Amino acid sequence: MIERIRGVNRVRAKGGIYYYHRATQTRIKAAYGTAEFAEEIRRLNAAGRSQKAVGIVPKIRGTLGELIADYRASPEFTGLAPRTRADYQRVFDWLAPIEMMPRLQIDPAAVLKIRDRAFAQKKRKFANNTRDVLRLIFNWGIPRNYMTANPALAIKAIPRPKDQARANRPWTDAECEILLREATGGLKVAIALGMFAALRIGMAYRITWAAYDGRAIAWQHKTDQENWLPVDAALRAILDATPRVATTIVASEHGRPYHAGGVDKAFHTLILRLEAEDKIGKGLTFHGLRHTAGSKLADLGVDPRTIAALLGHKSLAMAIRYSEGADRRRRASAAVTSLEQARNEILQNRAREFAKPNKSGP
């Protein structure tokens, strides 16, 4: 039986067992259990105290933690939008218990195990996000000689269960009308920005009055892309009737900007009440308001570039998905119409045949 030694991490990799001094994050080279092993720990303990005194925090070379730390210090990470960095950081925080894992030990089977553990603890969306973040940092590490290959590329995302309701489904016109009627104060303004300007909830509560000139609003989406959108009559009426009591357009009843999560909490409280009163269907989200705008434009035959301009998408991929869905609906409607026409022609032909006089008499 191998005893756990305080301040020492035991790591299994490539069929062997290795020991690392936790404080200095240095591999112990002496054989476990020998006098040399104990002496090396004593020396590293002393070195760790010296390093701590001057604020040095070394890294174990060749670990997952080293890769994450170096990626987080890179311009590729620091240049991301704040919301994206926060999303990635949630994954990094969850991966912290295995940051000592040697990168050489990370193969597709290990990534699959990490993904499945994330699913068991945090559900499907977080598990797929974890896989995506691992893919990203491994790709980042390959040209920098951290990795020779990306073990996460072979791992597929966990599919949505077939019986699960569609995430962020579009709202119906009736549901939109009820939501605006029932919402009040800053929440109503945030909902209007999501409904008519297709803003994400994180942008809706942060956008300032400086972005609105009475005719249009200008802002940066999650992609850091500059966006400009004329304000339609419905949104303009709500904005013009909103008191300018804070720097942000959306403010609380006390005249202060909402803190992170404040709008989200108020929105879900309202949604739960409306669901309980059977006024709206289930599965509605704030983000679904963006899907509503995209779906309506696609149904009207608007081209994907115009849809992408409204939603602030850099690529056309998502806009094309809306257009493809609308095209399928139009084709399905055309198919049903063709079938109905064919059946009607058959019935009309039969009616004409029966209406013809019988010439087979005596």
C-alpha positions as CSV (number, residue, x, y, z in Angstrom):
1,M,0.0,0.0,0.0
2,I,1.4,3.4,-1.0
3,E,0.9,6.1,1.6
4,R,-0.1,9.6,0.7
5,I,2.6,12.1,1.6
6,R,1.6,15.6,2.5
7,G,2.5,18.1,-0.2
8,V,3.2,15.5,-2.8
9,N,1.0,14.6,-5.8
10,R,1.0,11.1,-7.2
11,V,0.3,10.9,-11.0
12,R,-0.1,7.8,-13.1
13,A,1.1,8.2,-16.7
14,K,2.2,5.8,-19.5
15,G,2.0,2.9,-17.2
16,G,4.3,4.5,-14.6
17,I,3.8,6.4,-11.3
18,Y,5.4,9.8,-10.8
19,Y,5.5,12.2,-7.9
20,Y,5.4,15.9,-7.9
21,H,6.1,18.4,-5.2
22,R,2.9,20.4,-4.9
23,A,4.3,23.7,-3.7
24,T,7.0,24.1,-6.3
25,Q,5.2,21.9,-8.9
26,T,8.4,20.0,-9.5
27,R,8.8,16.3,-10.3
28,I,10.6,14.3,-7.7
29,K,13.3,12.2,-9.4
30,A,14.4,10.1,-6.5
31,A,12.9,6.7,-6.0
32,Y,9.8,6.7,-3.8
33,G,10.4,5.7,-0.2
34,T,14.1,6.2,-0.2
35,A,16.2,8.5,1.9
36,E,17.0,10.5,-1.2
37,F,13.2,10.9,-1.8
38,A,12.8,12.4,1.7
39,E,15.8,14.7,1.2
40,E,14.5,15.9,-2.1
41,I,11.1,16.8,-0.5
42,R,12.9,18.7,2.3
43,R,15.0,20.6,-0.3
44,L,11.9,21.4,-2.4
45,N,9.9,22.5,0.7
46,A,12.7,25.0,1.5
47,A,12.7,26.2,-2.2
48,G,8.9,26.5,-2.1
49,R,9.0,28.8,1.0
50,S,11.6,31.0,-0.8
51,Q,9.6,31.2,-4.0
52,K,6.5,32.0,-2.0
53,A,8.3,34.8,-0.3
54,V,9.1,36.6,-3.6
55,G,5.7,35.7,-5.2
56,I,6.9,33.1,-7.7
57,V,4.4,30.4,-8.7
58,P,6.1,27.9,-10.9
59,K,4.3,25.4,-13.2
60,I,4.7,21.8,-13.8
61,R,5.9,21.4,-17.4
62,G,3.9,19.0,-19.5
63,T,0.6,19.2,-17.6
64,L,-2.9,20.3,-18.6
65,G,-2.7,23.1,-16.0
66,E,0.4,24.5,-17.7
67,L,-1.4,24.6,-21.1
68,I,-4.5,26.3,-19.6
69,A,-2.4,28.9,-17.7
70,D,-0.4,29.8,-20.8
71,Y,-3.5,29.9,-23.0
72,R,-5.2,32.3,-20.5
73,A,-2.2,34.6,-20.7
74,S,-2.2,34.6,-24.5
75,P,-3.7,37.4,-26.7
76,E,-6.0,34.8,-28.2
77,F,-7.8,34.6,-24.8
78,T,-7.4,38.1,-23.5
79,G,-8.8,39.4,-26.8
80,L,-12.1,37.5,-26.4
81,A,-15.3,39.2,-25.4
82,P,-15.8,39.3,-21.6
83,R,-18.8,36.9,-21.8
84,T,-16.8,34.4,-23.8
85,R,-13.8,34.6,-21.4
86,A,-16.2,34.0,-18.5
87,D,-17.7,31.0,-20.2
88,Y,-14.3,29.5,-20.8
89,Q,-13.2,30.3,-17.3
90,R,-16.1,28.2,-15.9
91,V,-14.8,25.2,-17.8
92,F,-11.2,25.9,-16.6
93,D,-12.4,26.2,-13.0
94,W,-14.2,22.8,-13.3
95,L,-11.0,21.3,-14.8
96,A,-8.8,22.6,-11.9
97,P,-8.8,19.2,-10.0
98,I,-7.1,17.5,-12.9
99,E,-4.7,20.3,-13.9
100,M,-1.8,18.2,-12.7
101,M,-2.7,15.6,-15.4
102,P,0.3,15.1,-17.8
103,R,-0.6,16.1,-21.3
104,L,1.0,12.9,-22.6
105,Q,-1.7,11.0,-20.7
106,I,-4.5,12.9,-22.5
107,D,-5.8,10.7,-25.4
108,P,-9.3,10.5,-26.9
109,A,-10.4,8.1,-24.2
110,A,-9.3,10.5,-21.5
111,V,-11.2,13.4,-23.2
112,L,-14.3,11.2,-23.5
113,K,-14.1,10.4,-19.8
114,I,-13.8,14.1,-19.0
115,R,-16.8,14.9,-21.2
116,D,-18.9,12.2,-19.6
117,R,-17.9,13.3,-16.1
118,A,-18.9,16.8,-16.9
119,F,-22.3,15.5,-18.2
120,A,-22.9,13.6,-15.0
121,Q,-22.1,16.6,-12.9
122,K,-23.2,19.6,-15.0
123,K,-25.5,18.2,-17.7
124,R,-25.3,18.1,-21.5
125,K,-24.6,21.7,-22.4
126,F,-21.7,22.1,-20.0
127,A,-20.3,18.7,-21.1
128,N,-20.3,19.8,-24.7
129,N,-18.8,23.2,-23.8
130,T,-16.0,21.4,-22.0
131,R,-15.3,19.3,-25.0
132,D,-15.3,22.4,-27.2
133,V,-12.9,24.3,-24.9
134,L,-10.5,21.4,-24.8
135,R,-10.6,21.2,-28.6
136,L,-9.7,24.9,-28.7
137,I,-6.8,24.9,-26.3
138,F,-5.3,21.8,-27.8
139,N,-5.5,23.4,-31.2
140,W,-3.8,26.5,-29.7
141,G,-1.1,24.3,-28.2
142,I,-0.2,22.3,-31.3
143,P,1.8,25.0,-33.2
144,R,3.4,26.0,-29.9
145,N,4.8,22.5,-29.2
146,Y,2.5,21.8,-26.3
147,M,0.7,19.0,-28.2
148,T,1.5,16.9,-31.2
149,A,-2.2,16.2,-32.0
150,N,-5.6,17.1,-30.8
151,P,-7.2,14.2,-28.8
152,A,-10.5,16.0,-28.5
153,L,-11.2,16.1,-32.3
154,A,-12.5,12.5,-32.4
155,I,-15.0,13.2,-29.5
156,K,-18.5,14.0,-30.6
157,A,-20.9,16.3,-28.8
158,I,-23.6,14.6,-26.7
159,P,-26.7,14.8,-28.8
160,R,-29.9,16.3,-27.6
161,P,-32.4,13.6,-26.5
162,K,-35.0,13.1,-29.1
163,D,-37.8,13.6,-26.6
164,Q,-36.4,16.8,-25.3
165,A,-38.0,20.1,-26.2
166,R,-36.2,22.3,-28.6
167,A,-33.9,24.7,-26.8
168,N,-34.6,28.4,-27.2
169,R,-37.6,27.8,-29.4
170,P,-39.1,30.8,-31.2
171,W,-42.0,32.6,-29.5
172,T,-45.4,32.8,-31.1
173,D,-46.9,36.2,-31.8
174,A,-49.5,35.7,-29.0
175,E,-46.7,34.8,-26.5
176,C,-44.7,37.9,-27.4
177,E,-47.8,40.0,-26.9
178,I,-48.5,38.5,-23.5
179,L,-44.9,38.9,-22.4
180,L,-44.8,42.6,-23.2
181,R,-48.2,43.1,-21.5
182,E,-47.2,41.4,-18.3
183,A,-43.6,42.7,-18.0
184,T,-43.0,46.1,-16.3
185,G,-40.2,48.5,-15.6
186,G,-36.6,47.7,-16.6
187,L,-37.5,44.1,-17.4
188,K,-40.0,45.2,-20.0
189,V,-37.4,47.4,-21.7
190,A,-34.9,44.5,-21.7
191,I,-37.5,42.2,-23.2
192,A,-38.2,44.8,-25.9
193,L,-34.5,45.0,-26.8
194,G,-34.4,41.3,-27.1
195,M,-37.6,41.1,-29.0
196,F,-37.2,43.9,-31.5
197,A,-33.4,44.4,-31.7
198,A,-32.5,40.7,-31.1
199,L,-30.1,41.6,-28.3
200,R,-28.7,38.9,-26.1
201,I,-29.7,39.2,-22.4
202,G,-26.1,40.1,-21.5
203,M,-26.1,43.0,-23.9
204,A,-29.7,44.1,-23.2
205,Y,-29.0,45.0,-19.6
206,R,-25.6,46.6,-20.4
207,I,-26.4,48.8,-23.4
208,T,-26.3,52.5,-22.6
209,W,-28.3,55.5,-23.6
210,A,-25.3,56.7,-25.6
211,A,-25.9,53.9,-28.0
212,Y,-29.4,55.2,-28.9
213,D,-29.8,58.4,-30.9
214,G,-33.6,58.3,-31.2
215,R,-33.5,56.6,-34.6
216,A,-31.1,53.7,-34.2
217,I,-28.9,51.8,-31.8
218,A,-25.2,50.9,-32.2
219,W,-23.5,48.3,-30.2
220,Q,-21.0,45.4,-30.3
221,H,-22.2,41.8,-30.2
222,K,-20.5,38.9,-28.6
223,T,-18.2,38.7,-31.7
224,D,-16.9,42.2,-31.0
225,Q,-18.4,43.1,-34.4
226,E,-19.8,46.7,-34.7
227,N,-23.5,46.6,-35.2
228,W,-26.0,49.3,-36.1
229,L,-29.8,48.8,-36.3
230,P,-32.6,51.2,-37.0
231,V,-35.2,51.1,-34.2
232,D,-38.7,50.2,-35.3
233,A,-41.8,52.0,-34.1
234,A,-42.7,49.5,-31.4
235,L,-39.3,49.6,-29.7
236,R,-39.0,53.4,-30.2
237,A,-42.2,53.9,-28.3
238,I,-41.0,51.9,-25.4
239,L,-37.5,53.5,-25.3
240,D,-38.9,57.0,-25.6
241,A,-41.3,56.4,-22.7
242,T,-38.5,55.0,-20.5
243,P,-37.1,57.5,-17.9
244,R,-33.3,58.1,-18.3
245,V,-32.4,57.5,-14.7
246,A,-29.2,55.6,-15.2
247,T,-26.4,55.4,-17.8
248,T,-27.9,52.1,-19.0
249,I,-31.2,51.9,-20.8
250,V,-32.3,49.1,-18.6
251,A,-32.5,50.1,-14.9
252,S,-34.1,48.8,-11.8
253,E,-37.1,50.4,-10.0
254,H,-34.6,52.2,-7.8
255,G,-32.9,53.8,-10.9
256,R,-29.8,51.7,-10.8
257,P,-28.3,49.5,-13.6
258,Y,-29.0,45.8,-13.2
259,H,-26.2,43.7,-11.8
260,A,-25.1,40.5,-13.7
261,G,-27.9,38.0,-13.5
262,G,-30.5,40.5,-12.2
263,V,-32.4,40.7,-15.5
264,D,-32.1,36.9,-15.9
265,K,-33.6,36.3,-12.5
266,A,-36.5,38.7,-13.0
267,F,-37.2,37.2,-16.5
268,H,-37.3,33.6,-15.2
269,T,-39.6,34.7,-12.3
270,L,-42.0,36.2,-14.8
271,I,-41.8,33.2,-17.1
272,L,-42.5,30.7,-14.3
273,R,-45.6,32.7,-13.3
274,L,-46.9,32.9,-16.9
275,E,-46.4,29.2,-17.3
276,A,-48.2,28.4,-14.1
277,E,-51.1,30.6,-15.3
278,D,-51.1,28.7,-18.6
279,K,-50.6,31.9,-20.5
280,I,-47.5,30.8,-22.4
281,G,-46.1,27.4,-23.4
282,K,-43.1,25.8,-21.9
283,G,-39.5,26.0,-23.1
284,L,-39.4,29.7,-23.7
285,T,-36.2,31.6,-23.0
286,F,-34.8,35.1,-23.5
287,H,-32.4,33.9,-26.1
288,G,-35.5,32.4,-27.9
289,L,-36.5,36.0,-28.8
290,R,-33.4,36.1,-31.1
291,H,-34.5,32.9,-32.7
292,T,-38.0,34.4,-33.1
293,A,-36.5,37.3,-35.1
294,G,-34.4,35.1,-37.2
295,S,-37.2,32.6,-37.9
296,K,-39.7,35.4,-38.9
297,L,-37.2,37.0,-41.3
298,A,-36.5,33.6,-42.9
299,D,-40.2,32.9,-43.3
300,L,-40.5,36.3,-45.1
301,G,-37.8,35.2,-47.5
302,V,-35.1,37.5,-46.2
303,D,-31.7,36.5,-47.4
304,P,-29.2,35.1,-44.9
305,R,-26.9,38.1,-45.0
306,T,-29.7,40.4,-43.9
307,I,-30.6,38.0,-41.0
308,A,-26.9,37.9,-40.0
309,A,-26.8,41.7,-40.0
310,L,-29.7,41.8,-37.5
311,L,-28.4,39.1,-35.2
312,G,-24.8,40.2,-35.3
313,H,-23.4,37.0,-36.6
314,K,-19.9,37.1,-38.2
315,S,-20.6,34.0,-40.3
316,L,-23.7,33.1,-42.2
317,A,-23.9,29.6,-40.7
318,M,-26.7,30.3,-38.2
319,A,-28.6,32.6,-40.6
320,I,-28.5,29.9,-43.2
321,R,-30.0,27.4,-40.7
322,Y,-33.0,29.8,-40.3
323,S,-33.3,30.1,-44.1
324,E,-33.0,26.3,-44.5
325,G,-35.8,25.7,-42.0
326,A,-38.0,28.3,-43.7
327,D,-37.2,26.8,-47.1
328,R,-38.2,23.3,-45.8
329,R,-41.5,24.7,-44.6
330,R,-42.2,26.4,-47.9
331,R,-41.3,23.2,-49.8
332,A,-43.5,21.1,-47.5
333,S,-46.4,23.5,-48.0
334,A,-45.8,23.3,-51.8
335,A,-45.8,19.5,-51.6
336,V,-49.1,19.4,-49.7
337,T,-50.6,21.8,-52.2
338,S,-49.5,19.6,-55.1
339,L,-51.0,16.6,-53.5
340,E,-54.3,18.4,-52.9
341,Q,-54.4,19.6,-56.5
342,A,-53.7,16.1,-57.8
343,R,-56.5,14.6,-55.6
344,N,-58.9,17.4,-56.7
345,E,-58.1,16.7,-60.4
346,I,-58.9,13.0,-59.9
347,L,-62.2,13.8,-58.1
348,Q,-63.1,16.3,-60.8
349,N,-62.4,13.7,-63.6
350,R,-64.5,11.1,-61.8
351,A,-67.3,13.6,-61.5
352,R,-67.2,14.4,-65.2
353,E,-67.3,10.7,-66.0
354,F,-70.4,10.1,-63.9
355,A,-72.0,13.2,-65.4
356,K,-71.7,11.8,-69.0
357,P,-74.9,10.3,-70.4
358,N,-75.1,6.6,-70.7
359,K,-75.0,5.6,-74.4
360,S,-75.3,1.9,-73.9
361,G,-79.1,1.9,-73.9
362,P,-81.4,-0.3,-76.3
